Amino acid sequence: MMSYKPNSIQDHDYIYYTFQNLNLSHYAQIGSLPSLNAGELKNVNIVLPDQNERSKVSQLFLNLDRTITLHEEKQRQLEQLKKALLQKMFADETGYPVLRFKRFTEKWEQVELNDIAPVTMGQSPNSKNYTENPNNYILVQGNADLFNGQVLPRIYTTQVTKVAHIGDILMSVRAPVGNIAQTQYDVVIGRGVAAISGNLFIKQLLNKMDKAGYWNKYIAGSTFESVNSNDIKSANIKVPKLEEQKKIGQLFQSLDKTITLHDKKIQYLKQLKRGLLQKMFI
C-alpha cells in the first residue's frame, strides 16, 4: 500500500477522484502478481484544471458519493427490518407470532404446503426444442433463470411440459435449494424448479423457511443437493386466517418494493458516477 499527499488540502478530493478514473494497471509491473510501486506511481501524468474547476468537480463527486451512501444505508436498514419482521410476524412452535396486526388473536393452523398452495414439479422439455426465439415459451430450468426474485428470460422452448402462471412462486429444487422468485410471465418449468400457487404470504413464508435452512434436513449428506416432490408438498407450515395472510403479505411486498427501489437508485447513481468520471477527467 502507498500513500499520496497532495500539495494542498483543496486538491485532495480532486486527486482522489482522478485516480478512481485512471486505469493504473497500465503502469503496473507485469508478473505473477501485478504490482504498482512508488516509481511507477510518480510517472503517472495527470492534467489539472484551475483551482475553481477542481473544487466544483470534486464537490459534484462528493455529493454523488454521499447520496449513494445514504441509499445504501437506507437499504441496509430496510433489509434488517425485514429480517426482524420475518422472525417475529410468523408463528413459532406455539402457533402464535411474537408480533401481529391488531384484532388477530387466533392460533395459526398447521397444514401441509400442498393443501393450501398446490405444488407443480417441473419437467424439462427435450433439449432439441430449446431456442433463442423470444416468441416461443420462456423456459425456467433453475437458479440461472432467476434474478432478484423474478424470472430473467434466458432460454426458450417450443415444447410445453409443465407450466407456471403469472404470479406463481418458483422455488429452486436443486442446489442451491430453496431460492424463491415470483414469475411475471407464463413459463414452462424444467426439473430444476417447482411452481407453487400461493399468495404473497406463502411467498414470504417460503423465503423465511429458506433463510432458516428448512430444506437442509432433506439434502444433508447427499452429493447433489435436491429436494423431491414429497419433501415440498408435505412441508409442515403454520398459517393464519386469510385476512391476516393478506395483511402480512402486503406489508412485506411493500418492504420488498422499497428495498428494490433503493437498489435501482444505487445502481443508477454508480453508473452515473462511472460515466461522469470518464467524461469529466482527461
Stockholm file with secondary structure:
# STOCKHOLM 1.0

chainA/1-282         MMSYKPNSIQDHDYIYYTFQNLNLSHYAQIGSLPSLNAGELKNVNIVLPDQNERSKVSQLFLNLDRTITLHEEKQRQLEQLKKALLQKMFADETGYPVLRFKRFTEKWEQVELNDIAPVTMGQSPNSKNYTENPNNYILVQGNADLFNGQVLPRIYTTQVTKVAHIGDILMSVRAPVGNIAQTQYDVVIGRGVAAISGNLFIKQLLNKMDKAGYWNKYIAGSTFESVNSNDIKSANIKVPKLEEQKKIGQLFQSLDKTITLHDKKIQYLKQLKRGLLQKMFI
#=GR chainA/1-282 SS CCCCCCSSGGGHHHHHHHHHHSCGGGGSBCSSSCBCCHHHHHTCCCCCCCHHHHHHHHHHHHHHHHHHHHHHHHHHHHHHHHHHHHHHSSCCTTSCCSSCCTTCCSCCEEEEHHHHSCEEECCCCCGGGEESCTTSEEEECSGGGEETTEECCCEEESCCCEEECTTCEEEECBSSTTCEEECSSCEEECTTEEEECCCHHHHHHHHHHHHTTTTHHHHTTCSSCBCCHHHHHTCEEEECCHHHHHHHHHHHHHHHHHHHHHHHHHHHHHHHHHHHHHHHCC
#=GC SS_cons         CCCCCCSSGGGHHHHHHHHHHSCGGGGSBCSSSCBCCHHHHHTCCCCCCCHHHHHHHHHHHHHHHHHHHHHHHHHHHHHHHHHHHHHHSSCCTTSCCSSCCTTCCSCCEEEEHHHHSCEEECCCCCGGGEESCTTSEEEECSGGGEETTEECCCEEESCCCEEECTTCEEEECBSSTTCEEECSSCEEECTTEEEECCCHHHHHHHHHHHHTTTTHHHHTTCSSCBCCHHHHHTCEEEECCHHHHHHHHHHHHHHHHHHHHHHHHHHHHHHHHHHHHHHHCC
//
